[in-house]
Amino acid sequence: MHRLESLPHTQIPLADGASTIPAVGFGTLIADAEAARKAIRSALEVGFRHIDGADVYRNEEVVGDALREAFEAGTVKRDELFVTSKLWNNNHRPERVRLAFERSLRRLQLDYLDCYLIHTPFAFQPGEDYYPMNDRGEPVYDPGVTLIDTWRAMESLVDEGRCRFIGLSDITLDKLKEIVEIARIKPAVVQVESHPYLPEWELLAFCQKHGIVLLAFAPLGHGMEPRITDDPVIKGIATRIGKTPAQVALAWAVQRGGAFLTTSTHPLHIRENFEIALLPQEAMQEIQHGITTHIRLNAVVETGMPGFVPRAK
């Protein structure tokens, strides 16, 4: 891992050995268009240089407008940004991969993507319906395509130079191993739910062994119960070092060798989530060994259907 002058500017080497990904990233899953545009602008002004989006978020046009405005204002240059989008489940067939990719590029108003991820390893019935369902309210899957088929089509995007890196999202370690075994172009990034209540140590170790960046979404638990920022270990460390519980959890995500995505529409929270600082080594050990809660908050890895599951206190 290459650290610059401070933890927020940490850069993690990528598979090609020459490029890096900013460890601190901003996610764009924000339903309200105007709120999303303002949040992205605030994130770029604060210093975020890693922007993550997806076709299924249905706001890539808004993200594209916000990026264009930032370029025109001189806030950031294109080559200073790492921009990711994702292939949704209804486009897993190889002939649909390129079409989906080109649509995302047009909506984002970009000439290339830094990274393109398979959003989940589950192929839905191909078509324009994002969530095809049967009469029992269950997803309609596509038995006519494998994850390997889709990966081969993703590799072609890199061959053609329109996408610098490819990866996977919402995937289990076993499924990741299958792709790494057969891949001509190895995954550069794996994006999964991860936080102190779901540290994914085995997955992290596998990724680091194979030069893959583990990128955590919901690093603060998405505000779900049990709340990570209310954890007594996290709160105790925050009090001792003069940071917020959120900043402690985010710093932990980077210091252990990973990257993270955080999302907010509140300018103060956006700044707070960027302004993290190195934790004392004893704090890192305390989080690893002193937190016993283990819980997955998003069941997407089981069905391909994203959704945080509310839990009572």
Residue frames relative to the residue before (quaternion, step in Angstrom):
aa qw qx qy qz dx dy dz
M 1.0000 0.0000 0.0000 0.0000 0.00 0.00 0.00
H 0.2409 -0.7674 0.5788 0.1346 3.57 -0.94 0.87
R 0.1127 -0.7853 0.6050 0.0679 3.59 -0.68 1.05
L 0.3010 -0.7187 0.5943 0.1991 3.53 -1.03 0.79
E 0.8353 -0.2298 0.1189 0.4850 3.57 -0.99 -0.68
S 0.8120 0.0499 -0.0167 0.5812 3.61 1.16 -0.37
L 0.7005 -0.4953 0.3185 0.4032 3.54 -1.24 0.44
P 0.6409 0.5344 -0.3615 0.4159 3.68 0.86 -0.72
H 0.7265 0.4182 -0.2373 0.4909 3.59 1.13 -0.51
T 0.2823 0.7758 -0.5128 0.2355 3.58 1.22 0.40
Q 0.1234 -0.7633 0.6324 0.0477 3.54 -1.03 0.92
I 0.1932 -0.7807 0.5860 0.0986 3.59 -0.88 0.96
P 0.4724 -0.6857 0.4684 0.2954 3.61 -0.77 0.96
L 0.2994 -0.7459 0.5725 0.1623 3.54 -1.12 0.75
A 0.7782 -0.4342 0.2214 0.3960 3.51 -1.37 0.33
D 0.6621 0.5293 -0.3303 0.4153 3.62 1.03 -0.59
G 0.4889 -0.7000 0.4039 0.3286 3.56 1.30 -0.14
A 0.7249 0.4099 -0.2354 0.5011 3.57 1.24 -0.24
S 0.7318 0.4032 -0.2163 0.5052 3.59 1.11 -0.68
T 0.1945 -0.7657 0.6011 0.1207 3.53 -1.33 0.33
I 0.2725 -0.7160 0.6133 0.1921 3.52 -1.35 0.30
P 0.4609 -0.6571 0.5032 0.3203 3.63 -0.89 0.80
A 0.4480 -0.7180 0.4675 0.2553 3.57 -0.76 1.03
V 0.7133 0.3971 -0.2310 0.5292 3.59 1.13 -0.63
G 0.0275 0.8407 -0.5350 0.0786 3.57 -0.40 1.25
F 0.3190 -0.7333 0.5743 0.1753 3.53 -1.30 0.51
G 0.2551 -0.7787 0.5608 0.1185 3.55 -0.77 1.10
T 0.3118 -0.8000 0.4975 0.1233 3.57 -1.00 0.85
L 0.3673 0.7120 -0.5137 0.3070 3.60 1.13 0.54
I 0.2988 0.7184 -0.5466 0.3095 3.54 0.26 1.38
A 0.4120 -0.7756 0.4234 0.2224 3.56 -0.42 1.24
D 0.7170 0.4359 -0.2590 0.4784 3.59 0.88 -0.90
A 0.4782 -0.7223 0.4217 0.2678 3.58 -0.61 1.15
E 0.6971 0.4638 -0.2887 0.4643 3.59 0.82 -0.95
A 0.6315 0.5214 -0.3297 0.4698 3.58 1.04 -0.75
A 0.6377 0.5261 -0.3235 0.4603 3.58 1.02 -0.78
R 0.6564 0.5168 -0.3151 0.4503 3.57 0.89 -0.93
K 0.6802 0.4845 -0.2880 0.4687 3.58 0.90 -0.92
A 0.6514 0.5250 -0.3201 0.4445 3.57 0.99 -0.84
I 0.6521 0.5007 -0.3171 0.4727 3.58 0.95 -0.85
R 0.6266 0.5266 -0.3350 0.4668 3.58 0.99 -0.79
S 0.6648 0.4963 -0.3059 0.4672 3.59 0.90 -0.89
A 0.6450 0.5331 -0.3240 0.4413 3.57 0.96 -0.87
L 0.6747 0.4827 -0.2973 0.4727 3.58 0.91 -0.87
E 0.6478 0.5167 -0.3226 0.4576 3.59 1.00 -0.76
V 0.6460 0.5190 -0.3140 0.4633 3.58 1.06 -0.75
G 0.6526 -0.5290 0.3257 0.4338 3.57 1.04 -0.71
F 0.4230 0.6855 -0.4864 0.3386 3.59 1.22 0.00
R 0.0573 -0.8028 0.5934 0.0110 3.56 -0.96 0.91
H 0.6419 0.4371 -0.3033 0.5522 3.55 1.31 0.32
I 0.0174 -0.8135 0.5778 -0.0643 3.57 -0.46 1.29
D 0.1157 -0.8143 0.5688 0.0086 3.56 -0.73 1.12
G 0.0572 0.7936 -0.6024 0.0646 3.57 -0.87 1.01
A 0.1677 -0.7765 0.5973 0.1105 3.55 -1.31 -0.21
D 0.6172 -0.5404 0.4333 0.3732 3.53 -1.22 0.57
V 0.7169 0.4837 -0.2699 0.4233 3.57 0.80 -1.05
Y 0.5460 0.5932 -0.4154 0.4213 3.62 1.20 -0.19
R 0.2673 -0.8238 0.4602 0.1952 3.56 1.34 -0.38
N 0.6547 0.4783 -0.3414 0.4754 3.56 1.03 0.70
E 0.2676 0.7966 -0.5109 0.1815 3.59 1.15 0.46
E 0.5835 0.5634 -0.3840 0.4413 3.60 1.08 -0.54
V 0.6500 0.5111 -0.3079 0.4705 3.57 1.00 -0.85
V 0.6375 0.5154 -0.3227 0.4730 3.56 0.97 -0.86
G 0.6504 0.5252 -0.3089 0.4536 3.57 0.95 -0.87
D 0.6460 0.5091 -0.3199 0.4702 3.57 0.97 -0.83
A 0.6621 0.5093 -0.3108 0.4534 3.57 0.93 -0.89
L 0.6507 0.5018 -0.3202 0.4715 3.58 0.99 -0.77
R 0.6435 0.5209 -0.3271 0.4556 3.57 0.92 -0.88
E 0.6469 0.5185 -0.3171 0.4606 3.59 0.94 -0.88
A 0.6545 0.5059 -0.3119 0.4673 3.58 1.00 -0.80
F 0.6291 0.5206 -0.3334 0.4712 3.59 1.01 -0.76
E 0.6912 0.4900 -0.2794 0.4518 3.56 0.87 -0.99
A 0.6853 0.4786 -0.2816 0.4712 3.58 1.08 -0.71
G 0.4720 -0.6856 0.4333 0.3456 3.57 1.24 -0.26
T 0.3507 0.7490 -0.4915 0.2728 3.59 1.24 0.30
V 0.7882 -0.0650 0.1014 0.6036 3.54 1.00 -0.87
K 0.3480 -0.6980 0.5791 0.2372 3.56 -1.25 0.46
R 0.6475 -0.5390 0.3586 0.4021 3.57 -1.14 0.57
D 0.7153 0.4636 -0.2815 0.4406 3.60 0.83 -0.89
E 0.5976 0.5391 -0.3677 0.4659 3.59 1.30 0.04
L 0.6682 0.5041 -0.2804 0.4699 3.56 1.31 -0.24
F 0.1920 -0.7082 0.6620 0.1530 3.51 -1.31 0.52
V 0.0292 -0.8300 0.5544 -0.0537 3.58 -0.33 1.30
T 0.1007 -0.7984 0.5936 -0.0006 3.54 -0.87 1.08
S 0.0178 0.7407 -0.6695 -0.0539 3.53 -1.25 0.56
K 0.3391 -0.7662 0.5255 0.1477 3.55 -1.30 0.22
L 0.4429 -0.6692 0.5473 0.2378 3.50 -1.21 0.79
W 0.2953 -0.7805 0.5208 0.1800 3.58 -0.66 1.06
N 0.7340 -0.5052 0.2828 0.3549 3.52 -1.34 0.55
N 0.6721 0.5090 -0.3075 0.4412 3.62 1.08 -0.59
N 0.7084 0.4374 -0.2478 0.4955 3.58 1.30 -0.03
H 0.3125 0.7970 -0.4731 0.2083 3.60 1.14 0.53
R 0.5578 0.5935 -0.4196 0.4008 3.60 1.08 -0.44
P 0.6019 -0.6222 0.3514 0.3567 3.61 -0.84 0.95
E 0.6806 0.4939 -0.3089 0.4443 3.60 0.92 -0.81
R 0.6718 0.4811 -0.2952 0.4797 3.60 1.23 -0.32
V 0.5222 0.6649 -0.4078 0.3447 3.59 1.19 -0.48
R 0.6881 0.4827 -0.2908 0.4572 3.57 0.80 -0.99
L 0.6401 0.5297 -0.3281 0.4496 3.60 0.94 -0.86
A 0.6638 0.4995 -0.3030 0.4670 3.57 0.93 -0.89
F 0.6410 0.5326 -0.3132 0.4554 3.56 0.99 -0.86
E 0.6778 0.4906 -0.2921 0.4633 3.59 0.88 -0.95
R 0.6167 0.5371 -0.3462 0.4596 3.58 1.04 -0.71
S 0.6569 0.5049 -0.3155 0.4626 3.57 0.92 -0.87
L 0.6336 0.5305 -0.3342 0.4532 3.58 0.95 -0.83
R 0.6682 0.4980 -0.3073 0.4596 3.58 0.89 -0.93
R 0.6721 0.4939 -0.3092 0.4568 3.57 0.86 -0.87
L 0.7034 0.4534 -0.2574 0.4831 3.57 1.03 -0.79
Q 0.3322 -0.7731 0.4721 0.2629 3.59 1.34 -0.23
L 0.4915 0.6416 -0.4271 0.4053 3.56 1.05 0.88
D 0.4736 -0.6651 0.5040 0.2816 3.55 -1.23 0.48
Y 0.7919 0.0316 -0.0030 0.6098 3.58 1.19 -0.50
L 0.3251 -0.6944 0.5943 0.2425 3.55 -1.33 0.25
D 0.4697 -0.6455 0.5164 0.3098 3.53 -1.11 0.60
C 0.8068 -0.0367 0.0491 0.5876 3.56 1.02 -0.76
Y 0.0902 -0.7628 0.6394 0.0331 3.54 -1.12 0.79
L 0.1416 -0.8196 0.5546 0.0255 3.55 -0.70 1.14
I 0.4070 -0.6032 0.6070 0.3194 3.54 -1.26 0.45
H 0.4286 -0.7666 0.4078 0.2495 3.57 -0.34 1.26
T 0.7617 -0.0914 0.0327 0.6406 3.57 1.06 -0.73
P 0.5407 -0.6352 0.4306 0.3446 3.63 -1.14 0.38
F 0.5696 0.6008 -0.3717 0.4200 3.60 1.29 0.12
A 0.2389 -0.7647 0.5849 0.1267 3.58 -0.78 1.06
F 0.2135 -0.7579 0.6059 0.1134 3.55 -0.82 1.06
Q 0.7002 -0.4178 0.3655 0.4491 3.53 -1.34 0.22
P 0.4289 -0.7230 0.4681 0.2725 3.63 -0.70 1.01
G 0.4277 0.6710 -0.5244 0.3030 3.54 -1.10 0.74
E 0.6693 -0.5121 0.3667 0.3941 3.53 -1.30 -0.23
D 0.5499 0.5927 -0.3977 0.4338 3.60 1.27 -0.15
Y 0.3854 -0.7439 0.4999 0.2193 3.57 -0.61 1.12
Y 0.8053 0.1655 -0.0495 0.5672 3.56 1.04 -0.81
P 0.0494 -0.8163 0.5754 0.0143 3.62 0.33 1.16
M 0.0652 -0.8178 0.5715 -0.0195 3.56 -0.80 1.07
N 0.3929 -0.6752 0.5611 0.2738 3.55 -1.21 0.51
D 0.7204 -0.4622 0.2940 0.4253 3.57 -1.27 0.02
R 0.6453 0.4814 -0.3301 0.4929 3.59 1.27 -0.01
G 0.5422 -0.6488 0.3828 0.3722 3.55 1.31 0.17
E 0.5124 0.6310 -0.4172 0.4065 3.57 1.22 0.53
P 0.5770 -0.5860 0.4200 0.3837 3.61 -1.07 0.58
V 0.3145 -0.7088 0.5962 0.2082 3.55 -1.14 0.69
Y 0.1985 -0.8141 0.5395 0.0820 3.54 -0.44 1.24
D 0.4123 -0.6972 0.5388 0.2314 3.53 -1.31 0.42
P 0.2035 -0.8122 0.5347 0.1139 3.63 -0.29 1.20
G 0.6041 0.6187 -0.3317 0.3772 3.57 1.27 -0.20
V 0.7450 0.2978 -0.1989 0.5627 3.59 1.24 0.16
T 0.2513 -0.7517 0.5897 0.1550 3.56 -1.12 0.69
L 0.6425 -0.5074 0.3965 0.4153 3.55 -1.25 0.30
I 0.6131 0.5461 -0.3456 0.4543 3.58 1.09 -0.65
D 0.6063 0.5444 -0.3481 0.4636 3.60 1.03 -0.77
T 0.6772 0.4940 -0.2859 0.4643 3.54 0.88 -0.98
W 0.6438 0.5300 -0.3284 0.4435 3.57 0.96 -0.84
R 0.6223 0.5397 -0.3492 0.4466 3.60 0.96 -0.76
A 0.6543 0.4968 -0.3115 0.4775 3.59 1.01 -0.78
M 0.6176 0.5307 -0.3409 0.4698 3.59 1.09 -0.67
E 0.6259 0.5443 -0.3381 0.4446 3.58 0.99 -0.78
S 0.6204 0.5591 -0.3389 0.4331 3.57 1.06 -0.75
L 0.6032 0.5623 -0.3545 0.4408 3.59 1.10 -0.66
V 0.6505 0.4947 -0.3110 0.4851 3.57 1.04 -0.77
D 0.6122 0.5695 -0.3446 0.4268 3.57 0.99 -0.86
E 0.7341 0.4421 -0.2256 0.4634 3.55 0.99 -0.86
G 0.5224 -0.7033 0.3734 0.3052 3.58 1.27 0.06
R 0.5337 0.6328 -0.4173 0.3750 3.60 1.21 0.17
C 0.7561 0.2180 -0.1207 0.6052 3.54 1.29 -0.35
R 0.3784 -0.7679 0.4705 0.2140 3.57 -0.60 1.10
F 0.8102 0.0270 0.0303 0.5848 3.58 0.95 -0.88
I 0.1821 -0.7639 0.6083 0.1150 3.55 -1.26 0.48
G 0.0254 0.8085 -0.5866 0.0387 3.54 -1.20 0.47
L 0.4620 -0.6625 0.5321 0.2540 3.51 -1.38 -0.23
S 0.1601 -0.7750 0.6065 0.0769 3.52 -1.25 0.50
D 0.8422 0.1730 -0.1240 0.4954 3.56 -1.25 0.49
I 0.4594 0.6949 -0.4170 0.3636 3.55 1.03 0.83
T 0.4270 -0.6799 0.5328 0.2675 3.55 -1.17 0.61
L 0.6678 -0.5007 0.3643 0.4131 3.55 -1.26 0.35
D 0.6463 0.5322 -0.3345 0.4327 3.61 0.89 -0.84
K 0.6735 0.4834 -0.2937 0.4758 3.59 0.94 -0.89
L 0.6233 0.5367 -0.3377 0.4576 3.57 1.03 -0.77
K 0.6347 0.5374 -0.3311 0.4459 3.58 0.96 -0.84
E 0.6173 0.5541 -0.3441 0.4399 3.59 1.02 -0.76
I 0.6922 0.4699 -0.2773 0.4725 3.57 0.93 -0.91
V 0.6388 0.5236 -0.3318 0.4556 3.58 0.92 -0.86
E 0.6344 0.5584 -0.3244 0.4249 3.58 1.03 -0.78
I 0.7984 0.3158 -0.1515 0.4898 3.60 0.91 -0.88
A 0.5231 0.6971 -0.3959 0.2892 3.58 1.20 -0.43
R 0.3543 -0.6819 0.6016 0.2181 3.53 -1.10 0.81
I 0.7339 0.1726 -0.1122 0.6473 3.54 1.14 -0.78
K 0.3503 -0.7798 0.4816 0.1931 3.56 -0.41 1.21
P 0.5761 -0.5560 0.4535 0.3915 3.59 -1.16 0.49
A 0.3094 -0.7540 0.5528 0.1736 3.56 -0.96 0.89
V 0.7955 0.1398 -0.0199 0.5892 3.55 1.11 -0.80
V 0.0646 -0.7500 0.6558 0.0562 3.55 -1.15 0.72
Q 0.1319 -0.8091 0.5717 0.0338 3.56 -0.57 1.20
V 0.1256 0.7933 -0.5780 0.1439 3.56 -0.61 1.19
E 0.5887 -0.5114 0.4648 0.4193 3.53 -1.29 0.24
S 0.2302 0.7610 -0.5844 0.1623 3.57 -0.82 0.95
H 0.1680 0.7441 -0.6206 0.1817 3.53 -1.03 0.95
P 0.7271 -0.4312 0.2636 0.4647 3.64 -1.14 0.08
Y 0.6720 0.4572 -0.3094 0.4936 3.63 1.18 -0.35
L 0.7528 0.1604 -0.1326 0.6245 3.60 1.33 -0.11
P 0.0310 -0.8794 0.4747 0.0207 3.59 0.60 1.13
E 0.2153 -0.8141 0.5184 0.1488 3.62 1.16 -0.41
W 0.0755 0.8482 -0.5200 0.0668 3.56 0.91 0.94
E 0.6592 0.5107 -0.3208 0.4492 3.60 0.93 -0.85
L 0.6471 0.5041 -0.3102 0.4806 3.56 1.00 -0.82
L 0.6380 0.5258 -0.3252 0.4590 3.59 0.96 -0.83
A 0.6610 0.5063 -0.3133 0.4567 3.58 0.91 -0.88
F 0.6431 0.5106 -0.3247 0.4693 3.60 0.98 -0.81
C 0.6514 0.5191 -0.3155 0.4545 3.57 0.91 -0.90
Q 0.6813 0.4860 -0.3006 0.4575 3.57 0.84 -0.91
K 0.6157 0.5513 -0.3412 0.4479 3.59 1.06 -0.71
H 0.7779 0.3408 -0.1570 0.5040 3.56 1.04 -0.84
G 0.5537 -0.6526 0.3824 0.3483 3.60 1.20 0.36
I 0.4689 0.6528 -0.4439 0.3961 3.57 1.16 0.65
V 0.3557 -0.7232 0.5504 0.2180 3.59 -0.99 0.81
L 0.2513 -0.7352 0.6099 0.1560 3.56 -0.86 0.99
L 0.1032 -0.8051 0.5840 -0.0113 3.54 -0.56 1.27
A 0.2383 -0.8171 0.5153 0.1007 3.58 -0.43 1.24
F 0.1161 -0.7289 0.6642 0.1184 3.53 -1.02 0.85
A 0.7919 0.2221 -0.2352 0.5178 3.56 -1.23 0.56
P 0.1488 0.8306 -0.5279 0.0960 3.63 0.86 0.84
L 0.7001 0.3831 -0.2606 0.5433 3.58 1.30 -0.20
G 0.5978 -0.6144 0.3495 0.3782 3.57 1.24 0.30
H 0.4716 -0.7143 0.4226 0.2981 3.58 1.25 0.34
G 0.6048 -0.5928 0.3473 0.4028 3.60 1.16 0.52
M 0.4487 0.7035 -0.4426 0.3285 3.57 1.27 0.29
E 0.4669 -0.6236 0.5385 0.3213 3.52 -1.35 0.26
P 0.5166 -0.2422 -0.8173 0.0806 1.54 -1.83 1.72
R 0.4604 -0.7188 0.4604 0.2436 3.54 -0.94 0.93
I 0.4470 -0.7050 0.4898 0.2514 3.55 -0.72 1.10
T 0.6854 0.4914 -0.2952 0.4490 3.58 0.96 -0.82
D 0.6467 0.4700 -0.3318 0.5008 3.61 1.28 -0.06
D 0.4324 0.7100 -0.4646 0.3051 3.59 1.24 -0.09
P 0.5054 -0.6887 0.4193 0.3073 3.63 -0.78 0.96
V 0.6162 0.5331 -0.3588 0.4555 3.61 1.06 -0.62
I 0.6719 0.4896 -0.2919 0.4729 3.56 0.88 -0.97
K 0.6743 0.4984 -0.2973 0.4567 3.58 0.88 -0.93
G 0.6429 0.5327 -0.3273 0.4425 3.57 0.99 -0.80
I 0.6487 0.4989 -0.3134 0.4817 3.58 0.97 -0.85
A 0.6371 0.5447 -0.3275 0.4360 3.59 0.93 -0.91
T 0.6559 0.5133 -0.3088 0.4594 3.57 0.96 -0.87
R 0.6812 0.5124 -0.2910 0.4344 3.56 0.93 -0.93
I 0.7888 0.3332 -0.1760 0.4856 3.61 0.91 -0.82
G 0.5006 -0.6968 0.4086 0.3112 3.59 1.24 0.06
K 0.5518 0.5510 -0.4189 0.4652 3.55 1.11 0.78
T 0.5580 -0.5807 0.4515 0.3840 3.58 -1.24 0.16
P 0.6396 -0.5128 0.3875 0.4218 3.61 -1.19 0.34
A 0.6163 0.5396 -0.3507 0.4539 3.59 1.03 -0.71
Q 0.6701 0.4992 -0.3057 0.4564 3.59 0.89 -0.87
V 0.6136 0.5393 -0.3466 0.4609 3.59 1.09 -0.64
A 0.6854 0.4854 -0.2892 0.4593 3.59 0.82 -0.97
L 0.6735 0.4867 -0.3006 0.4682 3.59 0.99 -0.77
A 0.6276 0.5204 -0.3406 0.4683 3.59 1.00 -0.73
W 0.6137 0.5509 -0.3348 0.4558 3.59 1.02 -0.80
A 0.6435 0.5459 -0.3252 0.4268 3.58 0.95 -0.89
V 0.7040 0.4414 -0.2596 0.4921 3.58 1.02 -0.80
Q 0.6834 0.5202 -0.3075 0.4096 3.58 0.82 -0.95
R 0.6718 0.4859 -0.3168 0.4607 3.60 1.06 -0.55
G 0.6781 -0.5398 0.2680 0.4206 3.56 1.29 0.13
G 0.6374 0.5304 -0.3330 0.4489 3.58 1.23 0.23
A 0.4038 -0.6460 0.5744 0.2996 3.51 -1.40 -0.25
F 0.1502 -0.7965 0.5753 0.1099 3.58 -1.20 0.22
L 0.2581 -0.7060 0.6338 0.1820 3.49 -1.43 0.33
T 0.0047 0.7781 -0.6281 -0.0038 3.54 -0.98 0.82
T 0.1619 -0.7960 0.5808 0.0521 3.55 -1.09 0.73
S 0.1716 0.7587 -0.6176 0.1160 3.55 -1.02 0.84
T 0.3046 -0.7247 0.5785 0.2177 3.56 -1.22 0.42
H 0.5998 0.5629 -0.3487 0.4491 3.58 1.30 -0.05
P 0.4738 -0.7152 0.4277 0.2848 3.63 -0.52 1.12
L 0.6616 0.5060 -0.3248 0.4481 3.61 0.93 -0.78
H 0.6612 0.4865 -0.3067 0.4818 3.57 1.02 -0.76
I 0.5989 0.5515 -0.3574 0.4577 3.58 1.06 -0.71
R 0.6739 0.4792 -0.2916 0.4808 3.58 0.90 -0.91
E 0.6384 0.5345 -0.3244 0.4489 3.58 0.94 -0.89
N 0.6868 0.4959 -0.2868 0.4475 3.57 0.92 -0.90
F 0.6554 0.4827 -0.3114 0.4904 3.57 1.20 -0.40
E 0.7316 0.4565 -0.2370 0.4475 3.57 0.93 -0.90
I 0.1785 0.7833 -0.5644 0.1900 3.54 0.56 1.21
A 0.1861 -0.7803 0.5895 0.0950 3.56 -1.25 0.41
L 0.6594 -0.5230 0.3716 0.3918 3.54 -1.23 0.53
L 0.3243 -0.7310 0.5724 0.1812 3.52 -1.04 0.88
P 0.5468 -0.5678 0.4769 0.3888 3.61 -1.13 0.50
Q 0.6081 -0.5861 0.3854 0.3718 3.59 -1.06 0.67
E 0.6313 0.5334 -0.3487 0.4420 3.58 1.03 -0.69
A 0.6113 0.5377 -0.3527 0.4613 3.59 1.14 -0.55
M 0.6178 0.5338 -0.3396 0.4670 3.58 1.03 -0.76
Q 0.6697 0.4896 -0.2957 0.4737 3.58 0.95 -0.88
E 0.6364 0.5415 -0.3254 0.4426 3.56 1.03 -0.77
I 0.6520 0.4983 -0.3120 0.4788 3.57 1.00 -0.79
Q 0.6800 0.5013 -0.2986 0.4439 3.58 0.91 -0.89
H 0.8159 0.2919 -0.1232 0.4837 3.57 0.83 -0.95
G 0.7023 0.4952 -0.2720 0.4331 3.58 1.15 -0.45
I 0.6580 0.4623 -0.3110 0.5066 3.59 1.26 -0.26
T 0.1466 -0.8298 0.5370 0.0392 3.56 -0.62 1.13
T 0.5085 0.6333 -0.4335 0.3905 3.61 1.22 -0.19
H 0.0144 0.7835 -0.6204 0.0314 3.58 -0.93 0.91
I 0.2299 0.7842 -0.5366 0.2105 3.56 -0.49 1.16
R 0.2641 -0.7148 0.6225 0.1781 3.54 -1.14 0.74
L 0.2725 -0.8055 0.5130 0.1175 3.57 -0.79 1.04
N 0.7583 0.2758 -0.1644 0.5673 3.60 1.20 -0.42
A 0.3027 -0.8035 0.4954 0.1317 3.57 -0.61 1.17
V 0.3014 0.8009 -0.4820 0.1882 3.60 1.24 0.21
V 0.6286 0.5577 -0.3490 0.4148 3.62 1.03 -0.66
E 0.6598 0.5220 -0.3068 0.4450 3.60 1.22 -0.33
T 0.8322 0.1761 -0.0471 0.5237 3.60 1.03 -0.72
G 0.4642 -0.6516 0.4667 0.3770 3.58 1.15 -0.51
M 0.5997 0.5293 -0.3530 0.4854 3.56 1.33 0.00
P 0.2912 -0.7891 0.5091 0.1823 3.63 -0.35 1.16
G 0.3440 0.7342 -0.5452 0.2132 3.53 -1.15 0.56
F 0.3179 -0.7253 0.5805 0.1894 3.52 -0.82 1.02
V 0.3126 -0.7722 0.5329 0.1485 3.54 -0.86 1.04
P 0.3779 -0.7395 0.5050 0.2353 3.62 -0.52 1.12
R 0.0731 -0.7836 0.6161 0.0315 3.55 -1.03 0.79
A 0.4546 -0.6774 0.5042 0.2834 3.55 -1.00 0.80
K 0.5737 -0.5783 0.4427 0.3748 3.53 -1.20 0.49
